[in-house]
Amino acid sequence: MKSYYFQKFIGGKSIYLLFYISKSGNYSVYSQENLIQQNNGLSIVAAVSSDIHESEISEKYAKMLIEEGFFGLIMIELKKYNENYYMIEANPRLWGPSQLILDSGMDLFYQFANDNNLINSPKKKDYKLGTKYYWSGGIFLDEQNAVANVFHDYSSDKFSKNRSQFEKNDIYKKDDTKLIYESELI
């Protein structure tokens, strides 16, 4: 007999709470709102840094993780639907949109380096709300596979209007990763 695992689909906003919890129990938390994702729950292709981490929901997760003795980097994926938050998953590792961490001034990697004695003290960064993250390769892969991207509380019309702003932050369309960018277009 086969086993089945049923899940209820939850629409609405897709959010990542991005934490670094130190060994001493201090933490930094930031957030991103995911706008576009590859089909079948694969990688995020467009997101923006947000202020959702300033709501009490992030405090609840931080408290839970610290009480459980967790420390390190962790991304908690939430969906916000009808004013309720639903936890989708937690990934205790580095995650895809790490470039957004750097571009928006999140201090998560500095906190990690400091906690592991790789630097003497973490750099205080100015967090930039609304910083865009974009991976055009994810868009092209779904097009090649003839599947549609998934929009989270966002639309293809809004993306079309703002695409040029996202393209400025394409993660591989930079001097040091231009070859990756070009290879993804083939």
Helices and strands as residue ranges (DSSP letters): E 13-21, E 27-37, G 39-41, E 44-50, G 52-54, H 56-67, E 72-81, E 84-91, H 98-104, H 108-115, E 132-134, H 136-144, E 150-151, H 156-167, G 175-177, H 178-184
